[in-house]
């Protein structure tokens, strides 16, 4: 599930970079949020990919 979300966010991020939408900052914010959630799961000792 987390991998799917990460892949979707990565694709949206690349599309934001390529197309230059004005909401590109929002996609960057979502990508940072996904990375933070991933790191929190690793720090807590849970399997980050589940």
Buried (B, 14 or more C-beta within 10 A) or exposed (E): EBEEEBEEBEEBBEEBEEEEEEEBEEBBEBBEEBEEBBEEBEEEEEEBEE
